[in-house]
């Protein structure tokens, strides 16, 4: 019995070490993109993105804390699944481009999304580009091989009401 426990512990340590080494071998930064079409005008979609306090009404499991305007930006904290992430939202091009950046450097990940809106038919094409950084090798492994770099962006587009999503 003791022998099987030792074998099991050795296998777990070996597996964990392998995951860590594989994560450490991955690049720390990445770029990922998704896009979708939403049956609203770019101005309507921009108004939804700009209204940070209303995010919980269209994004399940999300709460918003500490919303504040600061030098041409909106700073806020998203709370989901027990995690708190501080963001800064800017709008470099009115009704056409938003940049959402993680401002908390203590997290094992960081980066920004650039959200571009262009007219398409009666709706809007929404393009999201993530310039991400995953500092911790374990998170790097799981974000690359388990969750995928585009999963959060696809969920965001789905919540916005995208009728088609392409990675």
Sine and cosine of phi, psi and omega as CSV:
sin_phi,cos_phi,sin_psi,cos_psi,sin_omega,cos_omega
0.00,0.00,-0.72,0.70,0.00,-1.00
-0.88,0.47,-0.60,0.80,0.00,-1.00
-0.87,0.49,-0.67,0.74,0.00,-1.00
-0.93,0.37,-0.57,0.82,0.06,-1.00
-0.90,0.43,-0.71,0.71,0.01,-1.00
-0.89,0.45,-0.69,0.72,0.04,-1.00
-0.87,0.48,-0.69,0.72,0.02,-1.00
-0.88,0.47,-0.70,0.71,0.02,-1.00
-0.89,0.46,-0.69,0.73,0.02,-1.00
-0.88,0.47,-0.66,0.75,0.04,-1.00
-0.90,0.44,-0.68,0.74,0.02,-1.00
-0.90,0.44,-0.69,0.72,0.02,-1.00
-0.90,0.44,-0.69,0.72,0.02,-1.00
-0.89,0.45,-0.68,0.73,0.02,-1.00
-0.90,0.44,-0.72,0.70,0.02,-1.00
-0.88,0.48,-0.69,0.72,0.03,-1.00
-0.89,0.46,-0.65,0.76,0.03,-1.00
-0.90,0.44,-0.67,0.75,0.04,-1.00
-0.89,0.45,-0.68,0.73,0.00,-1.00
-0.89,0.46,-0.73,0.68,-0.01,-1.00
-0.89,0.45,-0.69,0.73,0.03,-1.00
-0.88,0.47,-0.67,0.75,0.03,-1.00
-0.91,0.41,-0.63,0.78,0.00,-1.00
-0.91,0.41,-0.47,0.88,0.00,-1.00
-0.98,0.21,-0.29,0.96,0.01,-1.00
-0.98,0.21,0.46,-0.89,0.06,-1.00
-0.90,0.44,0.58,-0.82,-0.02,-1.00
-0.94,0.34,-0.51,0.86,-0.03,-1.00
-0.93,-0.38,0.37,-0.93,0.04,-1.00
-0.47,-0.88,0.34,-0.94,0.12,-0.99
-0.81,-0.59,0.78,-0.63,0.02,-1.00
-0.70,-0.71,0.50,-0.87,-0.05,-1.00
-0.67,-0.75,0.57,-0.82,0.20,-0.98
-0.62,-0.79,0.33,-0.94,0.08,-1.00
-0.48,-0.88,0.40,-0.92,0.02,-1.00
-0.39,-0.92,0.26,-0.97,0.03,-1.00
-0.95,-0.31,0.72,-0.69,-0.01,-1.00
-0.87,-0.49,0.67,-0.74,-0.06,-1.00
-0.99,0.15,0.75,0.66,0.08,-1.00
-0.62,-0.78,0.41,-0.91,0.04,-1.00
-0.93,0.36,0.36,-0.93,0.07,-1.00
-0.83,0.56,-0.57,0.82,0.01,-1.00
-0.92,0.39,-0.63,0.77,0.05,-1.00
-0.92,0.39,-0.67,0.74,0.03,-1.00
-0.91,0.42,-0.67,0.75,0.02,-1.00
-0.86,0.50,-0.66,0.75,0.01,-1.00
-0.89,0.45,-0.61,0.79,0.03,-1.00
-0.91,0.41,-0.72,0.70,-0.01,-1.00
-0.90,0.43,-0.64,0.77,-0.04,-1.00
-0.93,0.38,-0.48,0.88,-0.08,-1.00
-1.00,0.07,0.97,0.26,-0.08,-1.00
-0.84,0.55,-0.65,0.76,-0.04,-1.00
-0.87,0.49,-0.43,0.90,-0.03,-1.00
-1.00,0.01,-0.02,1.00,-0.01,-1.00
-0.78,0.63,-0.68,0.74,-0.02,-1.00
-0.88,0.48,-0.33,0.94,-0.01,-1.00
-0.97,0.26,-0.33,0.95,0.01,-1.00
-0.79,-0.62,-0.04,1.00,0.06,-1.00
-0.86,-0.52,0.96,-0.29,-0.06,-1.00
-0.86,0.51,0.63,-0.78,0.11,-0.99
0.96,0.29,0.31,0.95,-0.07,-1.00
-0.91,-0.42,0.64,-0.77,0.16,-0.99
-0.81,-0.58,0.48,-0.87,0.01,-1.00
-0.88,-0.48,0.71,-0.70,0.04,-1.00
-0.80,-0.60,0.38,-0.93,0.16,-0.99
0.72,0.69,0.89,0.46,0.06,-1.00
-0.99,0.10,0.78,-0.63,0.00,-1.00
-0.55,-0.84,0.64,-0.77,0.11,-0.99
-1.00,0.10,0.69,-0.73,-0.03,-1.00
-0.49,-0.87,0.93,-0.37,0.11,-0.99
0.69,0.73,0.89,0.46,0.05,-1.00
0.96,0.27,0.29,0.96,-0.03,-1.00
-0.64,-0.77,0.23,-0.97,0.13,-0.99
-0.89,-0.45,0.81,-0.59,0.06,-1.00
-0.95,-0.33,0.69,-0.72,-0.06,-1.00
-0.40,-0.92,0.21,-0.98,0.03,-1.00
-0.85,-0.53,0.80,-0.61,0.11,-0.99
-1.00,-0.10,0.69,-0.72,0.07,-1.00
-0.86,-0.51,0.86,-0.51,0.02,-1.00
-0.49,-0.87,0.71,-0.70,0.03,-1.00
0.80,0.60,0.59,0.81,0.03,-1.00
0.99,0.15,-0.08,1.00,0.01,-1.00
-1.00,-0.10,0.61,-0.79,0.08,-1.00
-0.89,-0.45,0.83,-0.56,-0.01,-1.00
-0.77,-0.64,0.81,-0.59,0.02,-1.00
-1.00,0.01,0.72,-0.69,-0.03,-1.00
-0.80,-0.60,0.34,-0.94,0.14,-0.99
-0.77,-0.64,0.86,-0.51,-0.02,-1.00
-0.95,-0.31,0.83,-0.56,0.09,-1.00
-0.85,-0.52,0.31,-0.95,-0.01,-1.00
-0.77,-0.63,0.99,0.15,-0.05,-1.00
-0.86,0.51,-0.55,0.83,0.02,-1.00
-0.79,-0.62,0.91,-0.41,-0.06,-1.00
-0.79,0.61,0.79,-0.61,0.03,-1.00
0.88,0.47,0.22,0.98,-0.04,-1.00
-0.69,-0.72,-0.40,0.92,-0.03,-1.00
-0.48,-0.88,0.70,-0.71,0.06,-1.00
-0.77,-0.64,0.53,-0.85,0.11,-0.99
-0.80,-0.60,0.85,-0.52,0.04,-1.00
-0.92,-0.38,0.89,-0.46,-0.05,-1.00
-0.88,-0.47,0.65,-0.76,0.12,-0.99
-0.97,0.23,0.79,-0.62,-0.05,-1.00
-0.96,-0.27,-0.07,1.00,-0.02,-1.00
-1.00,0.00,0.97,-0.24,-0.04,-1.00
-0.97,0.26,-0.17,0.99,-0.03,-1.00
-0.99,0.14,-0.15,0.99,-0.01,-1.00
-0.97,0.25,0.40,-0.92,0.04,-1.00
-0.97,0.26,0.00,1.00,0.01,-1.00
-0.60,-0.80,0.28,-0.96,0.02,-1.00
-0.24,-0.97,-0.08,-1.00,0.04,-1.00
0.74,-0.67,-0.32,-0.95,-0.05,-1.00
-0.50,-0.87,0.41,-0.91,0.16,-0.99
-0.94,-0.34,0.71,-0.71,0.19,-0.98
-0.94,-0.33,0.87,-0.49,-0.05,-1.00
-0.95,-0.32,0.88,-0.48,0.00,-1.00
-0.93,-0.37,0.68,-0.73,0.00,-1.00
-0.88,-0.48,0.79,-0.62,0.08,-1.00
-0.71,-0.71,0.54,-0.84,0.03,-1.00
-0.90,0.43,0.62,-0.79,0.12,-0.99
-0.53,-0.85,0.94,-0.33,-0.08,-1.00
0.85,0.53,-0.76,-0.65,0.03,-1.00
-1.00,0.02,0.07,1.00,-0.07,-1.00
-0.84,-0.54,-0.45,-0.89,-0.03,-1.00
-0.69,-0.72,0.69,-0.72,0.16,-0.99
-1.00,0.00,0.80,-0.59,-0.01,-1.00
-0.93,-0.36,0.86,-0.50,0.04,-1.00
-0.92,-0.39,0.77,-0.64,0.04,-1.00
-0.87,-0.50,0.80,-0.60,0.12,-0.99
-0.89,-0.45,0.80,-0.60,0.05,-1.00
-0.97,-0.22,0.84,-0.54,0.19,-0.98
-0.96,-0.28,0.99,-0.11,-0.15,-0.99
-0.94,-0.34,0.32,-0.95,0.08,-1.00
-0.68,-0.73,0.77,-0.63,0.05,-1.00
-0.88,-0.47,0.95,-0.32,-0.14,-0.99
-0.98,0.20,-0.60,0.80,-0.08,-1.00
-1.00,0.00,0.79,-0.61,-0.03,-1.00
-0.85,0.52,-0.57,0.82,0.04,-1.00
-0.92,0.40,-0.72,0.70,0.06,-1.00
-0.88,0.48,-0.63,0.78,-0.01,-1.00
-0.86,0.51,-0.71,0.70,0.02,-1.00
-0.87,0.50,-0.77,0.63,-0.07,-1.00
-0.93,0.36,-0.59,0.80,0.01,-1.00
-0.93,0.37,-0.50,0.87,-0.01,-1.00
-0.99,0.11,-0.73,0.69,-0.17,-0.99
-0.98,-0.21,-0.33,0.94,-0.05,-1.00
-0.95,-0.30,-0.84,0.54,-0.07,-1.00
-1.00,0.06,-0.61,0.79,-0.08,-1.00
1.00,0.10,0.56,-0.83,-0.05,-1.00
-0.95,0.31,-0.30,0.95,-0.07,-1.00
-0.98,-0.18,-0.06,1.00,-0.12,-0.99
-0.88,0.47,-0.68,0.74,0.00,-1.00
-0.92,0.38,-0.63,0.78,0.01,-1.00
-0.92,0.38,-0.64,0.77,0.04,-1.00
-0.90,0.43,-0.65,0.76,0.04,-1.00
-0.89,0.45,-0.65,0.76,0.02,-1.00
-0.88,0.47,-0.74,0.67,0.03,-1.00
-0.89,0.46,-0.66,0.75,0.06,-1.00
-0.86,0.52,-0.69,0.72,-0.01,-1.00
-0.91,0.40,-0.56,0.83,0.07,-1.00
-0.93,0.36,-0.34,0.94,0.02,-1.00
0.97,-0.23,0.49,0.87,0.00,-1.00
-0.89,0.45,0.65,-0.76,0.03,-1.00
-1.00,-0.07,-0.29,0.96,0.09,-1.00
-0.54,-0.84,0.61,-0.79,0.02,-1.00
-0.74,-0.68,0.76,-0.65,0.05,-1.00
-0.79,-0.61,0.67,-0.74,0.03,-1.00
-1.00,-0.07,0.00,0.00,0.00,0.00
